[in-house]
Every structure is written in C-alpha cells, then in structure tokens.
Amino acid sequence: MESPNRARLQTTPWTLLRDLINERTGIYFDQNNLDLMIDKLSGLMTERSLDSPTDYYYFLKYDAEATGEWSSVVNAISVRETYFWREIDQIRALVDVLVPQLCERFSEPLRIWSAACASGDEPLTIAMALDQNRWFDRHPIEIYASDLSSTAICLAQRGIYRERAFRNLPSELRSRYFRRVAEGWEIDPHIRRRIIWRTANLTNRSDIVDLARCRVIFCRNVFIYFTEAAIRKIVKVYEECMPQPGYLFLGAAESLLKFTTKFSLEEIGDAFVYMKGRAS
C-alpha cells in the first residue's frame, strides 16, 4: 500500500511545477525523486517570499521577471557529478581509432561537442587525451562544451578542481596537466583554452542546432534524467544535423534503440559508439 505522504505528493501542486521544469529543460523528477526537487527549490521560493509551489509555478510561467529566475532554477536542479577519465574506453576509441581515420579522410577541422559538460571534466579529458598524442599539432581540432547551468560553465571556465574529480585520473597526468593552487588544482591554461564554452538547453533546437553539426558528440549520462519525449526531441536534431559519418557517444546505461533507426551501434576499439552513416 502506498504511503500517505507519497500519495499526497502525487496530487499536490509540486507536480505542476515538476512538469513545467520538464517542459522547459527536459529534466524530469519522477515520484521517487520529487522530494529531491522540493528540497532544491524550497530555498529559491523562500528568497522570493513565496510560500506555496502554486505561487512559484505561476511566477515561473507567467511573470515578466521570471527569465532570470529560470537560471537560478537550472543551477539548483542540475546534476554536476562528473570526474576526469570517466568511461575512458570511449575517449580512447575516439583518440586512437576515430581521430586518425577522420583526420586522414577530411581536411576540415574536426569538431567535437561535449553536451551537458557540467564542470568541464569530460571535454578537458578529451583535450588532454588528444594532447598526449599531439593531435593539436597535427590537425585542426575544435572542442565545444555546453551545459544548461551557467554556474557549471563558470566553474569549467575557472578550471579549478578538488580531489574528488581525480579519482580516475592517473597521477602522472595530474602532475602534467594541473598545478596546485590554494583552492585545489588548476588545469593547464593551454588545455583549458582548447575548449569553447557556452550555455545551451538541449531541448531548445536553436541552442544546439549548430553544435549538432559536430562530427563527434559526447552526450553521456544525460538521457537518464530526461523523459522519452525530450530524448526524441534532442535525437531528432542529431539525426538532422550531424554529418556522415558521425559518432555519438552515450553513457553505458543509455540506449537509442527506442528512439531512432538513423544510428547504428558499432564496436570501435574497446567501446560502443552510435554511428550515423557509414565509415566509408
């Protein structure tokens, strides 16, 4: 039997607020996580002197001053759990297999996009791996990184990280690419400047249509927070905009099986990658 508290959550105005956030951002809190959303938003409501989720819902949806508030909402609810050298087999597949093939075949710059990059650990990992193999000296490569949260992008641009971010990074690479500062560890500016940072809402076509023209897209551990409708919307842009061949990297727990037939799952190196078109 369902608990009275859980049943109450299913019928309160919090679900209206939850659905509005999903509509605007793609992020979805199911019934098991609705109390987490409540915790994250309660402080913002207090700052606005709003006592009820209904009032906050109407403020966010209709008030002329709500544009700036949405940035605060996004920063409050965004997931920033990431670290260097995460799921490194995929990045090795990129650097060791795909980059040599693509740079030999195409003379134009190789464009790589890290979608939902959080504090920047993923695109910086890509840049470090490319730098290790001296690819920046051998071919023009552009790395783009975006996140819905402006706070996350500010942290990424600052480039200072704490110990938790290094739990997978070999110590010799930390010594090579980071220097100790008062607040933690600062990434080598030479590597940080390789990244073009921006904010982008993955469910807003105008935000991502140019980024989706990148030949390589990392969109890892993102779709697990989205509804199927939001995933379909994003994947449709990828289908339309990515060149052929194009390579889409998802997290280990994510699949496109239900969402598209334009991408095939291929084993490249020691990793699985979704591919648009054929390699030759």
N, C-alpha and C positions, 0 to 999 in steps of 0.2 A: 504494500500500500504506500502511495506517495505521501511524503511528509507534508503537513500543512504549510510549512514555510516555502517549500518548493512549489506547491500548488499556487500559493499567493504570488510568487514571482512570475508565474506564467500568465497571470491576469492583471498585473499592475502596469502602470504607465511606463515602467522601465523597459518593457518590451517594445513600446513605440519608439523610445529613444534608441534602443538597440538596433531596430530596423532602419531608422534614419541614418545612423552611423554606417550601417552596412551599405545602404543606398549610396552614400557619398564617398565611402572609402574602400568598399569591398571587404573590410574586416568584419567578421561575424562572431558573436559570442553566443554559443548555444546555451541551453538551460543549465548545463553543468558548470558553465563559466560566467553566467550572468552576474553572480555576486562579485566576481573579479572586476567586471566592468563598473559595477556600482562603486566599489572601493576606489577605482581610478578616477571616477568622475565626481565623487562627492566633494572633494576639495575644490574643484572648479566651480561647483554650484555654490559653495559657501563663499567663495571670492565674489561671486555675482549677487550674493544675498538672496539666492533662490532656494526655497525650502523643498520644493517638490520636483520630481522628474518631469511632470507635465509642464511646469513653468519653463524648465530648461529646454524641453523639446520645442515648445513654441518659440522660445528665444532663438534657438539654433536654426529653426526652419524659416522664421518669418522676420526676425528683427534685422534692421539695416546694419546694426553694429556687430552682427554675428560672424562676419567674414574673418576678422581677427581671432575670434573665439574658436573657430574651427581649427586653427593652427594649434591652439592650446589643447584641444580635444585629441588631435592626432598625436601630439607629443606625449600625451598622457597614456594613450592606449597602445602605442607602437611597441612591438617586440624588438628588443635590441640584443638578444642573446646570440652572440657570434664569437668567433675566435680565429686566429691565424692558422693556416694549414689545415682548415676543416675540409673533410672529404677530398683529400689531396689527390687521390687517384684520378679524379676528373680533371683537375688542373694539370696533372702530368700528361694526361691524354691530349689536352689542348697544346701544351708546350712541346712535348716530344713527338707527337704524331700530326696533329692538325696544322699547327703553325708552319712546320716545314712544307707540308703539302700545299697549303693555301698561298704561302709567300712565293713558292715556285710557280704556281699557276696564275696568280693575279698580281699585277704590278701596282694597283692602287692600294692606299693604306688599308690595313686590316683593322676593322672596327670591332671592338669588344665592349659589351654592355653588362655591367653588374646591376641588376634590378633589385630594389629593396636591399641596399647595401648596408643598412644600419650604420654602425660607427666606422665602416670602411675596411674592416679586416679582410673581406673577400677580394675586393679589387686590388688592395695592396699586396695580398698574397699572389695574385695573378702577376702583378708588376714585378715582384721580387723573383718569381719563378722565371719570367721572361728575361729579367736582367741577369740571372745566373747563367743563362745560355746565350747572353749577349745579343738577343734578338733586336733590341732597340738600336743597335749599331748596324744591323744587317737589313732591316726593312722598316718602313714607316708603319707604326702601330699606334692606334688611338684607343684609349681605355676610358669609357664613360661609366659613371657610378651615380645612381639616383636612390632616393628614399622619399617616402611620403612625409617623414618627420624632418622639419627644419632643424630641430635640436640635434638629431642624429647627424645630419650633414655638417653642421657646425663643429661637432666633435670630430668627425672624419677630417675636415679641413685643418683642424688644430693638430691632429696627428699624435696625440699623447695617450699612451695605453698603460693599463695596470697589469699586474702579474697574471690575472685570470685569462687574459687574452692570449697568453703564450703557452698554454698547457699542451699544445701540439707542435709548437714551433721548435725545431732543433736549436740547441743553444748556440751553435756556431753561426746560425743565421740571425739570431737576435744580436749577437756581437757585431755582425757585419752590417746590419741594416738599422740598428737602433742605438741611441745613446742615452745614458742615464741622465734624467733631469729631476728637479725637486718633486714634480707631480707624478712621476712614473718613468716611462720610456718613450722617447720621441723618435718617430720614423725619420729616416734619412730624407731630407727635403728633396733630393734628386728623385727619389721614388715617389714621394707624395705629389710632386709636380707632374708626374706622368698621368695623373688621374684628372679627368674633367668632371667636377662635382656639380650636381643640381638636384633640386627637389622635383618630384614627379609623382602623380597619382596614377597608379597602374590601371585604374578603371576609367580614367579620363583619356579618351583617344588623343586629344590634341596635345596632351602632356608627353605621350610616348610614341607618337607616330614616326617621328624622326629617329628616335633611339631604336625603334623596332626594325630599322633598316640595317642595323649592325649584322654582320655575318655570324657572329658568335654572341649568344645571350646566356648569361647565368641568371636563372630565376629560381634559386634553390631555397627550399624550406619557406616558401611564400604561400603557395596554394593551400597548404594545410590550414591556413587561417581564413580562407575565403569560401564563399558559397559556390555551388556549381555554376550558378548564373554569372557570377563575377569572373570565374575562371574562363567560361566560354567567351565572355566579352574580351578578355585580355588575349586569349589564344587566337581569336579571330583577327586581331591586329597583327599578331605574329605571322599568321598564315598569309595575310595580305602583303605585308611589308618586308619580311626577311628575304634576302636574296637566296638564290640557289647556286651551289649548296649552302645551306645554313645549318647552324648547330645550336641546339637548345639544351642547356644543362638544367635538370631539375634535381631536387633532393631525393635521397634514397627512398623515402616513404611516399613519393609523389608519382602520379602516372597521368598520361594524356589519353589513355585507352578509350575513355568515355567521351572525349571532347573533340577529337579530330582524326581525320584519316590522311592529312597532308604531311604528317611527320611519322617517320618510321623509327623504331627503337633499334639502335645499332650498338654493337660492342666495338669500342675503339680503345686500343691499348688494354688497360685493366679496368675500364669504366664503361658504363652505358650512357649513351647520348641520343637525344632525339634529333633526327636529321630531316631537313626539308630538301627535297630533290635528291639527285644522285651525285656522288663524288666525281664522276667523270661522264 
